[in-house]
Amino acid sequence: MKELMATAKTKTGLKVFTTVLDKVYQTGRKVTEEFKESMEIVFDAYLPKWNYTAKPQAA
């Protein structure tokens, strides 16, 4: 799959760089209230359950 994804490119020449993370991540972790208050969570429009970005809020 990695090699298949790495062959992707756009009409304007943008190429894809791929990497595989083989680490096992702990599931079921909960975020603290402090984190929720200090970060803006932006959910992806296409896959919001899977993709999001945590952005620090300006001080």
N, CA, C and O atoms as CSV, one atom per row, in Angstrom:
chain,resi,resn,atom,element,x,y,z
A,1,MET,N,N,0.830,-1.177,0.000
A,1,MET,CA,C,0.000,0.000,0.000
A,1,MET,C,C,0.882,1.250,0.000
A,1,MET,O,O,0.582,2.228,-0.685
A,2,LYS,N,N,1.966,1.213,0.769
A,2,LYS,CA,C,2.854,2.376,0.830
A,2,LYS,C,C,3.371,2.742,-0.560
A,2,LYS,O,O,3.361,3.914,-0.936
A,3,GLU,N,N,3.820,1.752,-1.319
A,3,GLU,CA,C,4.351,2.017,-2.647
A,3,GLU,C,C,3.270,2.554,-3.587
A,3,GLU,O,O,3.534,3.432,-4.409
A,4,LEU,N,N,2.065,2.027,-3.462
A,4,LEU,CA,C,0.951,2.499,-4.289
A,4,LEU,C,C,0.645,3.961,-3.994
A,4,LEU,O,O,0.462,4.759,-4.913
A,5,MET,N,N,0.588,4.312,-2.716
A,5,MET,CA,C,0.319,5.701,-2.335
A,5,MET,C,C,1.443,6.627,-2.791
A,5,MET,O,O,1.186,7.771,-3.167
A,6,ALA,N,N,2.682,6.145,-2.763
A,6,ALA,CA,C,3.829,6.970,-3.130
A,6,ALA,C,C,3.852,7.313,-4.620
A,6,ALA,O,O,4.538,8.253,-5.021
A,7,THR,N,N,3.121,6.575,-5.440
A,7,THR,CA,C,3.084,6.863,-6.875
A,7,THR,C,C,2.074,7.951,-7.230
A,7,THR,O,O,2.024,8.394,-8.377
A,8,ALA,N,N,1.273,8.384,-6.264
A,8,ALA,CA,C,0.255,9.403,-6.524
A,8,ALA,C,C,0.911,10.754,-6.799
A,8,ALA,O,O,1.929,11.093,-6.195
A,9,LYS,N,N,0.324,11.519,-7.711
A,9,LYS,CA,C,0.772,12.879,-7.981
A,9,LYS,C,C,-0.367,13.645,-8.651
A,9,LYS,O,O,-1.299,13.049,-9.192
A,10,THR,N,N,-0.277,14.964,-8.608
A,10,THR,CA,C,-1.306,15.804,-9.211
A,10,THR,C,C,-0.887,16.221,-10.614
A,10,THR,O,O,0.247,15.986,-11.032
A,11,LYS,N,N,-1.812,16.839,-11.330
A,11,LYS,CA,C,-1.518,17.334,-12.676
A,11,LYS,C,C,-0.433,18.403,-12.659
A,11,LYS,O,O,0.302,18.560,-13.634
A,12,THR,N,N,-0.329,19.145,-11.547
A,12,THR,CA,C,0.663,20.217,-11.457
A,12,THR,C,C,2.009,19.726,-10.940
A,12,THR,O,O,2.942,20.518,-10.808
A,13,GLY,N,N,2.125,18.420,-10.641
A,13,GLY,CA,C,3.415,17.866,-10.265
A,13,GLY,C,C,3.631,17.601,-8.790
A,13,GLY,O,O,4.708,17.151,-8.399
A,14,LEU,N,N,2.628,17.872,-7.955
A,14,LEU,CA,C,2.763,17.583,-6.529
A,14,LEU,C,C,2.924,16.083,-6.338
A,14,LEU,O,O,2.117,15.304,-6.845
A,15,LYS,N,N,3.952,15.674,-5.615
A,15,LYS,CA,C,4.197,14.263,-5.363
A,15,LYS,C,C,3.915,13.938,-3.901
A,15,LYS,O,O,3.928,14.822,-3.044
A,16,VAL,N,N,3.664,12.686,-3.630
A,16,VAL,CA,C,3.311,12.225,-2.283
A,16,VAL,C,C,4.518,11.579,-1.627
A,16,VAL,O,O,5.230,10.797,-2.258
A,17,PHE,N,N,4.748,11.902,-0.371
A,17,PHE,CA,C,5.763,11.242,0.437
A,17,PHE,C,C,5.034,10.368,1.448
A,17,PHE,O,O,4.122,10.842,2.127
A,18,THR,N,N,5.416,9.115,1.559
A,18,THR,CA,C,4.722,8.210,2.482
A,18,THR,C,C,5.681,7.676,3.530
A,18,THR,O,O,6.883,7.550,3.292
A,19,THR,N,N,5.136,7.370,4.678
A,19,THR,CA,C,5.889,6.715,5.743
A,19,THR,C,C,4.924,5.814,6.502
A,19,THR,O,O,3.728,6.100,6.574
A,20,VAL,N,N,5.428,4.755,7.053
A,20,VAL,CA,C,4.598,3.816,7.802
A,20,VAL,C,C,4.996,3.872,9.266
A,20,VAL,O,O,6.165,3.709,9.613
A,21,LEU,N,N,4.011,4.103,10.116
A,21,LEU,CA,C,4.240,4.092,11.562
A,21,LEU,C,C,3.869,2.711,12.075
A,21,LEU,O,O,2.704,2.318,12.013
A,22,ASP,N,N,4.832,1.984,12.572
A,22,ASP,CA,C,4.544,0.619,13.032
A,22,ASP,C,C,4.371,0.534,14.539
A,22,ASP,O,O,4.384,-0.560,15.103
A,23,LYS,N,N,4.211,1.660,15.189
A,23,LYS,CA,C,4.002,1.706,16.627
A,23,LYS,C,C,2.561,1.308,16.953
A,23,LYS,O,O,1.640,1.624,16.200
A,24,VAL,N,N,2.374,0.623,18.063
A,24,VAL,CA,C,1.033,0.282,18.534
A,24,VAL,C,C,0.611,1.379,19.508
A,24,VAL,O,O,1.270,1.619,20.519
A,25,TYR,N,N,-0.486,2.031,19.188
A,25,TYR,CA,C,-0.968,3.129,20.018
A,25,TYR,C,C,-2.052,2.655,20.973
A,25,TYR,O,O,-2.879,1.812,20.627
A,26,GLN,N,N,-2.035,3.208,22.175
A,26,GLN,CA,C,-3.026,2.878,23.194
A,26,GLN,C,C,-4.376,3.467,22.788
A,26,GLN,O,O,-4.455,4.617,22.356
A,27,THR,N,N,-5.421,2.679,22.929
A,27,THR,CA,C,-6.767,3.165,22.613
A,27,THR,C,C,-7.492,3.539,23.899
A,27,THR,O,O,-7.094,3.130,24.990
A,28,GLY,N,N,-8.541,4.307,23.761
A,28,GLY,CA,C,-9.384,4.650,24.901
A,28,GLY,C,C,-8.844,5.754,25.784
A,28,GLY,O,O,-9.386,5.994,26.864
A,29,ARG,N,N,-7.793,6.431,25.357
A,29,ARG,CA,C,-7.247,7.518,26.165
A,29,ARG,C,C,-8.199,8.706,26.121
A,29,ARG,O,O,-8.823,8.975,25.094
A,30,LYS,N,N,-8.306,9.410,27.236
A,30,LYS,CA,C,-9.188,10.570,27.332
A,30,LYS,C,C,-8.356,11.842,27.403
A,30,LYS,O,O,-7.288,11.868,28.013
A,31,VAL,N,N,-8.849,12.874,26.784
A,31,VAL,CA,C,-8.176,14.162,26.787
A,31,VAL,C,C,-8.585,14.931,28.049
A,31,VAL,O,O,-9.720,14.828,28.513
A,32,THR,N,N,-7.641,15.702,28.594
A,32,THR,CA,C,-7.928,16.466,29.812
A,32,THR,C,C,-8.730,17.722,29.473
A,32,THR,O,O,-8.724,18.191,28.335
A,33,GLU,N,N,-9.415,18.251,30.475
A,33,GLU,CA,C,-10.158,19.502,30.301
A,33,GLU,C,C,-9.210,20.642,29.941
A,33,GLU,O,O,-9.558,21.515,29.145
A,34,GLU,N,N,-8.013,20.634,30.527
A,34,GLU,CA,C,-7.013,21.655,30.238
A,34,GLU,C,C,-6.654,21.671,28.746
A,34,GLU,O,O,-6.526,22.734,28.138
A,35,PHE,N,N,-6.495,20.481,28.174
A,35,PHE,CA,C,-6.185,20.377,26.748
A,35,PHE,C,C,-7.343,20.926,25.919
A,35,PHE,O,O,-7.129,21.679,24.969
A,36,LYS,N,N,-8.559,20.552,26.275
A,36,LYS,CA,C,-9.737,21.021,25.529
A,36,LYS,C,C,-9.828,22.537,25.533
A,36,LYS,O,O,-10.196,23.148,24.530
A,37,GLU,N,N,-9.491,23.141,26.669
A,37,GLU,CA,C,-9.599,24.596,26.795
A,37,GLU,C,C,-8.487,25.327,26.044
A,37,GLU,O,O,-8.676,26.470,25.628
A,38,SER,N,N,-7.324,24.680,25.865
A,38,SER,CA,C,-6.185,25.369,25.256
A,38,SER,C,C,-5.993,25.030,23.780
A,38,SER,O,O,-5.106,25.593,23.139
A,39,MET,N,N,-6.792,24.134,23.230
A,39,MET,CA,C,-6.632,23.732,21.836
A,39,MET,C,C,-7.925,23.919,21.050
A,39,MET,O,O,-9.020,23.681,21.560
A,40,GLU,N,N,-7.778,24.344,19.818
A,40,GLU,CA,C,-8.918,24.386,18.897
A,40,GLU,C,C,-8.863,23.080,18.104
A,40,GLU,O,O,-7.852,22.784,17.467
A,41,ILE,N,N,-9.942,22.302,18.139
A,41,ILE,CA,C,-10.012,21.049,17.405
A,41,ILE,C,C,-10.762,21.306,16.105
A,41,ILE,O,O,-11.925,21.711,16.127
A,42,VAL,N,N,-10.100,21.070,14.965
A,42,VAL,CA,C,-10.697,21.287,13.649
A,42,VAL,C,C,-10.882,19.917,13.002
A,42,VAL,O,O,-9.907,19.224,12.714
A,43,PHE,N,N,-12.130,19.534,12.776
A,43,PHE,CA,C,-12.450,18.233,12.206
A,43,PHE,C,C,-12.453,18.293,10.687
A,43,PHE,O,O,-12.910,19.270,10.093
A,44,ASP,N,N,-11.943,17.248,10.071
A,44,ASP,CA,C,-11.893,17.128,8.620
A,44,ASP,C,C,-13.312,17.088,8.051
A,44,ASP,O,O,-14.199,16.467,8.635
A,45,ALA,N,N,-13.523,17.738,6.932
A,45,ALA,CA,C,-14.853,17.768,6.317
A,45,ALA,C,C,-15.251,16.406,5.752
A,45,ALA,O,O,-16.434,16.066,5.747
A,46,TYR,N,N,-14.291,15.629,5.280
A,46,TYR,CA,C,-14.591,14.356,4.616
A,46,TYR,C,C,-14.690,13.194,5.606
A,46,TYR,O,O,-15.627,12.400,5.527
A,47,LEU,N,N,-13.751,13.083,6.522
A,47,LEU,CA,C,-13.746,11.993,7.507
A,47,LEU,C,C,-13.547,12.556,8.921
A,47,LEU,O,O,-12.491,12.348,9.519
A,48,PRO,N,N,-14.522,13.251,9.452
A,48,PRO,CA,C,-14.338,13.919,10.741
A,48,PRO,C,C,-14.098,12.976,11.921
A,48,PRO,O,O,-13.474,13.379,12.903
A,49,LYS,N,N,-14.572,11.740,11.851
A,49,LYS,CA,C,-14.332,10.811,12.961
A,49,LYS,C,C,-12.881,10.355,13.005
A,49,LYS,O,O,-12.377,10.003,14.072
A,50,TRP,N,N,-12.205,10.356,11.864
A,50,TRP,CA,C,-10.844,9.830,11.783
A,50,TRP,C,C,-9.785,10.910,11.695
A,50,TRP,O,O,-8.668,10.718,12.176
A,51,ASN,N,N,-10.113,12.039,11.091
A,51,ASN,CA,C,-9.107,13.070,10.849
A,51,ASN,C,C,-9.487,14.382,11.502
A,51,ASN,O,O,-10.567,14.928,11.275
A,52,TYR,N,N,-8.569,14.875,12.319
A,52,TYR,CA,C,-8.766,16.175,12.942
A,52,TYR,C,C,-7.399,16.773,13.241
A,52,TYR,O,O,-6.387,16.072,13.241
A,53,THR,N,N,-7.383,18.065,13.493
A,53,THR,CA,C,-6.166,18.771,13.824
A,53,THR,C,C,-6.390,19.533,15.118
A,53,THR,O,O,-7.410,20.202,15.282
A,54,ALA,N,N,-5.437,19.433,16.040
A,54,ALA,CA,C,-5.489,20.202,17.286
A,54,ALA,C,C,-4.569,21.395,17.113
A,54,ALA,O,O,-3.361,21.234,16.936
A,55,LYS,N,N,-5.140,22.602,17.163
A,55,LYS,CA,C,-4.369,23.821,16.963
A,55,LYS,C,C,-4.335,24.609,18.263
A,55,LYS,O,O,-5.384,24.903,18.837
A,56,PRO,N,N,-3.135,24.955,18.736
A,56,PRO,CA,C,-3.044,25.783,19.956
A,56,PRO,C,C,-3.708,27.137,19.709
A,56,PRO,O,O,-3.549,27.736,18.646
A,57,GLN,N,N,-4.441,27.599,20.691
A,57,GLN,CA,C,-5.080,28.896,20.572
A,57,GLN,C,C,-4.058,29.984,20.886
A,57,GLN,O,O,-3.159,29.777,21.702
A,58,ALA,N,N,-4.190,31.125,20.250
A,58,ALA,CA,C,-3.291,32.250,20.496
A,58,ALA,C,C,-3.454,32.743,21.933
A,58,ALA,O,O,-4.567,32.794,22.455
A,59,ALA,N,N,-2.356,33.098,22.557
A,59,ALA,CA,C,-2.382,33.561,23.954
A,59,ALA,C,C,-2.950,34.944,24.072
A,59,ALA,O,O,-3.043,35.481,25.176
